[in-house]
Amino acid sequence: HFVSSFLAPVPLAAAIPTLQNKPDNCNGVASRQQLRALQLQPGELLLDLGSGDGRICLTAAECFGCRALGVELDGAMVERSMQSVSELPASCRSLVKFRQADILDFALDEAPTGVTMYLLPEYYHKVEPVLEKLVQEGALVVVFIWELKGPHWDRRKVKEGSGWWMYQESAQHKGESAQQECAQHKGES
């Protein structure tokens, strides 16, 4: 129902082999500096676009106590992710949810604090409107392996590490965007 029935969904994420080991005292692959850089707090929401096996969401809940929502097109991966929730400590299980959906066409009940994305760069142009909306609403966006390109992303880049980049809309640029929008409306009347 999220993708037209006459179009076969095209995977936007790379098929990355998963590691069998679980986060070891929160030093697992997904919990290194990328998630720490988001400074997620209990009660905040992490959105993982193209969540695959759910590793990022599971680690965020276990290590940072935040809520996490993974959005994944592949139903088998969503099922696998949901099974992995049972391996979390009991206190963390209610923090993690997974939704089978097309990341290009889904609705959120609330704006996330942080967004993670591990997708193939040739599909970034399709995902960019989703990321634009999220970053303009105040979310910190972390992408893995392939950085976002263009001057509008370059000015938003606030941190980077080995194989990851973080983007945030600055208050200055939010103000400039609002002024430009106001000027456009003024010119129309």
Secondary structure as GFF3:
##gff-version 3
##sequence-region A 1 189
A	DSSP	three_ten_helix	29	31	.	.	.	ID=ss1
A	DSSP	alpha_helix	33	38	.	.	.	ID=ss2
A	DSSP	beta_strand	45	49	.	.	.	ID=ss3
A	DSSP	alpha_helix	55	64	.	.	.	ID=ss4
A	DSSP	beta_strand	67	72	.	.	.	ID=ss5
A	DSSP	alpha_helix	75	85	.	.	.	ID=ss6
A	DSSP	three_ten_helix	93	95	.	.	.	ID=ss7
A	DSSP	beta_strand	96	100	.	.	.	ID=ss8
A	DSSP	beta_strand	114	117	.	.	.	ID=ss9
A	DSSP	three_ten_helix	121	123	.	.	.	ID=ss10
A	DSSP	alpha_helix	124	136	.	.	.	ID=ss11
A	DSSP	beta_strand	140	144	.	.	.	ID=ss12
A	DSSP	alpha_helix	151	154	.	.	.	ID=ss13
A	DSSP	beta_strand	157	161	.	.	.	ID=ss14
A	DSSP	beta_strand	164	167	.	.	.	ID=ss15
A	DSSP	alpha_helix	171	188	.	.	.	ID=ss16
###
